[in-house]
């Protein structure tokens, strides 16, 4: 027991020791602090503006918990005491709130808060948390009430109490144990939530409030790696990828990616000078990456993704499998971040990526030691850090044909491999289970995991074509960029998105001969869209018999590489375009 206590208490000791240590003390974190100080807490409180944040958290938590306890206890009383059929049906309806994920109600709730004028206020969160926590709390109260004898209530009713008085003076005092339990559980759930604040308000406050912490994180990486401009290292890397990539390369990539995000966020919260500094940092990281990883020896471009080991902690991994140059994930991130020097190099990198995905006999013959030789043609080979950029980068680089081929593929590794083997959820591994081989490595094998579901983002933003405009957050201005299926297997797509301004619609159909595209779009009030529509020529894009460029309010931008571009004001559009 002593050993267990030391094992659990040691991290707490280190945490407290470092919190009380002055910044000038650079000794070992294990050694006791010689001059303990509270200056770190004072500085954090002032720089993070924690006073206002604490007040908001207290207000939201207290009000939410009070509403939940009051509503739930009153609702549970008749559900527990009344035996009529309606009571059982009502109770099952309440329990349904425990089964359905809250994300189903996110968009309707957002619209409701917007219509009530509550966006950006604590009361939006109070209403949200109250509704979210009531089903679980009713469940607690109902179970507890059913276990209480009715004798005291019957005696109170005989003495002349109304049901409400009986509940207030007799039942409520007996509910103290379950009330304390419900209070603690609800208070912790409301206090610790982070995601919903951003989801329900849609403003940059969450960025502004957490800016000091993000700055410290980037400063810490710089302190650890200095002028090498390398990442701090990674234990996980491109987790569960069939083709292994250096974990250090992935750390370096994400250092650059985060620096670029910081530059964008700095502008969003009115910190232009810091934005320029992070933009410069991104440039230095980019150049260091190119120098280390982008080989051009002998006129051949190579991304040296074999420089370093893959994750040393991945359960079930083959200990003998080596990292490889030009891995899919490395090529994708190099293209996404522009970690190359010339357009010729970019074209070569796209070709290397296409060859890796294609994985035909010639590729396998040229790479006999690659892990790719075990897999079929037109298969992916990415893990957690490659899957989210795989299809978007392919489309951005003009290879939507490969994105669709991967989408349709059902051989391992692919999205439809799991479906073919009975999946109804997204799996953690590409090979979590197969009818031929059974379960994958059982030491870590989830059948309900988020990561590989990232393909849905591409299906919305590229297949359907509803995408955010990076320069105009919040869908005040957005993109409509449908990408039709070059394989011809998908000929109709319909999608909607509830933006803060109303419903966005994008729907397309290709005729059997693949010659004509019918496209419908809806741009909500007080917003506008930039449309990029596949077409043989700008003149062939028409609304009815009228060229789209002549429709009132529509502005023609250009026609390049088989795509016509327009600026659309709010309204509904129904158009056709010749594809060839």
N, C-alpha and C positions, 0 to 999 in steps of 0.2 A: 504493500500500500504506500509505503514511503517513496519507493521508486516511482510509482505511478503519479504520486502527488508532485514529485520533482519534475517529471516529464511534462505534466500539464502546466505547472507553475513557471517553468523556465522561460517560455516565450513572454509571459506576462511580466516577469522581472525585467527582461530585455526591453520591452516596450516602455515600462515606467522609467527605467534607467535612462533611456534615450530621450524621453520626453522632458526629464528634469535636467538634462545635460546642457551646458552652454554651447553655443555654436563653435566657440574657439577650442573646445575639447575634442581632439581627434583620436583619443585612445580607443582601445578595444571596447566594443559595445558590451562585452561581458564584465569588464572591470567596473566596480562601483564608481559612480560619479563623485569626484572630489568636492565640487562646488555646486550643489543642486540649486536650481533657480526655476522660478515660474515665468520667466520672461517669454519662453516659447509659447505658453498658453495665452499670454497677453497679446503677443504679436499675432498669433493665429486669430484671436477674437477680433482684433481691430482690422486686419487685412481682409479677413473673410466676411466682414460685416455680419457676424454671427448673431448679434443682438436682434436685429430685425427678423432674421431667418428663424431664430428660436421662438420669437413671439408669434410668427405665422404658424409654425408647427404646433405650438401649444393651442392656439385658437382652433385650428382645424381638428386636432386630435380631440380636444375636450368637447367641442360641438358635435363632432361625428359620433363619438362614443355615447354621448348623452342621448342623441336621437335614436341610435341603434338600440340601446338598452330600453328606452321608453317604448318604442314601437314594438320591439320583439317580445318583451314581457307581456304587453297587453294582447298581442296577437296570439301568443302561445297559450294563454289561459283558456279561451274557448276551444282552441284546437285540441287541448289535452282533456278538457272536461266534457265537451259535447260529443255524443256518439253517433249523431246523424250522419247520413251518407255524404252530405255536402262538406262536413268537417273533414272527413278522410280525403275527399277530393281536393279540398283547399290545402291540406297538409302536403299532399303529393305535389301540388303545384308549387308550394314553397320550396320543397326539396329539389324541384327541377332547377331552381336557381343555383344549387350546389353543383349540378352536373354540367350546365352550359358554361363555357368559358366567357369571361367578361368581355373579351375582345369583340364578341358578336354585337354587343351594345355600344361599342366605342363611337361609331359614326353617328347613330341616332342621338346618343347623349351629347356629342359635340354640337350637333345641330340644335338640340334643345337649349344647351347652355348659350349658344350664339344668339338664338332668338330671344332668350330671356335677358340678354345683355350681361351675363355673368362671367364671360371669358376673362381670364386674368385676375379673377377675384378668389378669395378663400372659399366663398360660398359654393362655387362650382365644385370644389373638391369635397366639401361637406356633404353635398347632395350625392355625389358619386360614391363616396365611401359608405354613406348610410345605406344606399341601395345595395351596394356590393356585399356588405357584412350582415344585413338583416337575415337572409335565409339560414346561414350557419348559426346565428344567435337564436333564432326561433327554434331551430333543431335542438340546441342545448336546453333551452327553457322547457320545451315540450317534453323531452325525455325526463327531465327532473320533476316536472309537475305530475306526470303520470305515475311517478313512484311515491308521491305524497298521498297520505290517506285523506279522504274527503270528510272525515268526521267533524273537524273544526269548522269547515265551511258550512256544513249542514246545520251545526249548532248556531252559527252566526245568522243564517237565514231564518231559523226558527225564532231567534231573538229580534227579528225585524230588519236585519241588514239587507240592503240591495246587493245584487251581484257585484257591482262596482265597489261598494263599501267593503264587502267580504274580501275582495281582491286586495284592496288597499290596506285594511287593518289586520287581516288574518293571513292571507297567502303571501303577500309581498315580504313581510319579515322572515318567513320561512325560505325565501328565495335568495337569502344573502350569500350562501356558498356558491351557487351557480352564477349569481350576479358578479361576484368578485372574479370568478373564472372568465366570464364573458368580458368583463371590463379589461382585464389584463391582456387577453388574446386580441381583442379589437384595438386596444391602444397601441400594442406593439405593431400590429399589421398596418395601421394608419401612419404611425410615426416613421416607420422604416421605409415606406414606399417612396420611390424616386421616379420611376418611369411615368406614372400617371400624371405627375405634375406637368411634365413636358407635353405629354399626349393631350391633356385637356386644355392647356393654355396656348400652346402653339407660338410662344414668343421666345425671345432670346434670353429671358431672365435666368433660365437654368444654366446657360453658358456663362452669363455674367457672374452669377453666384459662385460657380465652380472654377472660374478662371484662375484664381491664385493656386488652386490645387493642380490644375493642368500645367501651369507654368513651372511649378516646383518639380513635377514629373519630368518635363523636358530638361530642366536644369540638372536634375539628378542623372539623366542619361549622359548629358554633356560632361558632367563631373566624372562619371565612370569611364567614358571612352575618349574624352578629350578631343584633340584635333584629328583623330583617326576618322571621326564622323561615322563610326560604326554603331550599330545597335548594342544594347546591353547584354545580348544573348537570350536564348530561349530554350526551355526544357521541352516544349511541345512541338514547336515548328509547325509544318503542314501536317497536322494530326491525321493519322489513318489514311494517308495517301498511298495508293499502290506503287507509285513511282516516287522514290525518296529524293528530297531536296535538302540541302544544307540548312540546319536550323539557324545557324548564324546568318546566312543570307536572308532568311525570312525575317530575322530580327532587324537587319539593316534596312530591308524593304519597308518594314512597318515604322521604323524611325523616320524615314523619309515621308511616308504617308501621313503620319501624325503631324509632322512639321508643316506639311501642306494644309492639312485641316486647320491647324492653329492659325495659319496665315489668313484663311478664309473666315474663321470665327472672329479673329481680331477685328476685321473690318465690320463684321455684323454688330459688334458691340462698341463701335466707335473708338478703336485703338489702332489707328493707321500706322503709327510708327512701329508698334510691336508687330503689326502685320508685315511690314517691310523687313523687319529683323528675321521673322520666321520664314519669309520668302527667301531671304538670303541663306538661311540655314538649310532650307530644302535644296538650294542650288549647290551648296558645299557637300551635302550628303549625296546628291546625285553624281557629282564629279568623283567623289571617293568611291562610290559604287562602280562607276564605269571603269575607273582605274583598276580596281581589284577584280571585278567579275566579268567584264566584257572583253573577251579575247578576240583579236583580229589577226592572229599569226597566220602567215601564208595566204592572206586574203580571205580567210574563212572566219565568219562571225560565230562566236561561241559564248553562251552564257555559262560560266563556270559554277554551276550549281552543285558540283561535287566537292567544292572547297569547304570541308567541314562535315561532321556527322549529322545524321538526322536525329530525331528525338531519342534520347536514351531511356525514356520512361514509358514508351508506348506498349501497352499490354498486348501480347500475342504477336508482336513483330518478329520477323525473321532476323536473328542477330547477325547473320552473314550477309544480309542485303546491304549493298552500298548505295551511297548517293550518286546521282548521275548528272552529267552536264546536259544542258538544254532540256531540263524537265519541264513538263507542262506548266506547273505552277510558277516556276521561275520566269519562263517566257511570258506568261500572262502578266505578271506584275511589272516586268521590264517594259512591256508595251503600255500598260495602264499609266505608269508614272513617267514615261518618256525617258527612261534610263538608257539612252543611246545617243549618238552624235549626229548621224546623217539620215536622210530619208532612204538612202540605199540600204543602210543597216536596218531601218525599220521594216522595209520590204523583205529583207532576208529573214528577219526574226519572225515575221508573219508566216513565211514559207516554212521555217523550221517547226513552228507550232502546228501548221497544217499537216506536215509530214508525220509529226509525232501522233497527232490525233488519227490521221488516216491509217497509220500502222500497217501498211500493206507488206507484201512479201519482200519487196526491194528494201523497205525500211528495216525490216527484221534482219535481213541478210547483212545490212550495213551496220547493225547494232546487235550483234549476237549475244552480248553480255547484258543487254538491257532487260529490265523487268517487263518491258512492253512485249517481248516475244511470246509471253504466256497468254496474251489477250487477243481478242478479235479486232478486226478493222473497225475504224470509226467508234472508238471507245475513249472515254475520259480516263485520266489517271491522276486526279487531284484529290486533296484532302480538305480539311476544314478551312484553310486559308486560301485555297485556290478555287473552290466551288462557287464562291460568291461573285468572282470576277470572270469566270470562264465564259459563259454565254454573252454577257455584255461586251467584253473585250473583242470577242469574235465578231459581233455585229458592228462594233465601232470601227473595226479594221476591215469591214467589207466582206466578212466571211459568215454571213448569216446562214449560208448553206450548211456549214459545218455545225453551227448551233442547232439547227433543226435535225441534222443527222444524229447528233448526240441525244437530242430529245426523244427521237423515235427508237433509239437503240434499246434492246432488251437483253443483250449479252453482258456478262460481267466485265468491267464495272460500268453500271449505268443506272439511271433512275428507274427505268421500267424493269430492270432485273428483279428488284424487290417486289414489284407488282406481279410479275410473272410467277413469283414464288409465294404469292398469297398475302402480300402486305396490304394493310389498310391504313398504315401510318408511315411516317418517314423514319427510317432506321438510322442508327448511329454509324454503322459500318456499311460499306457497299455489299459485304458478304455476311451480314448478320445471320442470315439463314438461307439455305437452298435445299430444294427437294432432294438433290443428289448427295450433298455433303452434310446436311444437318446444320446445327448451330455453329456460328463463328466462335472465336475465342471467348469463352464464358467468363473470364476474369473481368471483362468490361464489354458489355454487349447490350445496349439499350435498343428497344423497339419503338421508342417514341422520342425522337430527338429533332432539334430544330435545324441543324447546320445544312444538311443537303437539301432542305426545302427552299434554299435560296434561289432555285431556278424559277420560283414563282415571281420574283421581282422582275426577271427578264421577260416572263410571259406577259406581265402587265405593261412594262415600259417599252418593250420592243415588239413582241408578237402582236399584242393589242395596240400598243403605241401610246399609252397615256404615261407621260414621263414628266418629272419636275424639270424646270429650267434652273440650272445651277446658279445663275445670276439673279434669280428672282424667287427666293424661297417662299413657300406658303401658297403656291398656285395662283398668285395674282396674274402671273404669266407662266404658261406651261407649254410643253411640247406635245404634238400629235405626230407620231412617227411610226405608223404601222409597217411591219416587216412581213411580207407574205412568204409563204413556205415554198422555197424553190424545188423541194422534192415533190410537191403537188399532193401530198397526203392530207394536209389541212387546207381546206378551201373556204372555211367560214369561221370567224371569230367575233365575239360580241363581249364588250366589257363596259363597266361603269365604275366611276370613283366619286365618292362624296367629298368634294373639296370644301374648304371654308366658304366658298362662294356659291356652292350648289353642285348639282350633278354634272360630271364630265362624262361624255359617252364617246366611244370609239368602236365602230363596227364595220367589218369588211367581208366581202364575198368575192371569190374569183370564179368565173364561169368554167365549165368543164374543159373547154379548149385552152384555158389559161391565157386568154387574149384580153379580157376585160375585167377591170377591178371596179366593183361597186362599193362606195365608201360613205358611211353616215357618221356625223360628228355633232356633238352638242357642246357649246362653249357657254358656261354659266354667266349670269349678269356680273358686270363690274370686273371682268377678267378678259384676257385675250390669249390666243394660242398661236404658236408658230407651227404650221403644218408642213411636214416633209412627206410627200406622197409619191410612191413609185409610178412612173408614167413614161411612155415612149417620147412624149413631147409636152411642153407646157400647154399647147393649144388643145391637146386631147383631154385635158382635165376640165370637165364641164359640170355645171349644175343645171340639169335639164339640157337645153340647147345652148345655154349661155356659157362662154368660157369663164372659168372661176375668177380669173383676173379682172373681169368686168362686173362682177357682182358688187353691189354697193357695200362699201366699207372694207372690202378685201383688198389687200395689197400684195402684188406679185413681187417675190424677192429674186429668185433665179431658178434655172434648171441646170443641174450638174449631175453627171454620171447616172442618168436615168431616174432622177428624183426632182420633182418640182416643189418649190418652197413658197409658202404664202404666210402672211400675217392675217389671222382671222379675228374679227371682233366677236362679241357675244352673240349667240344665235344658234340656230339649228341648220345643218347643211346636209344635203343629199347629193352626191356627185358620182360621176363615173370617169374612168381613165383607161385609155388603151395602153396595154403593157408591151405590145410589140406591133 
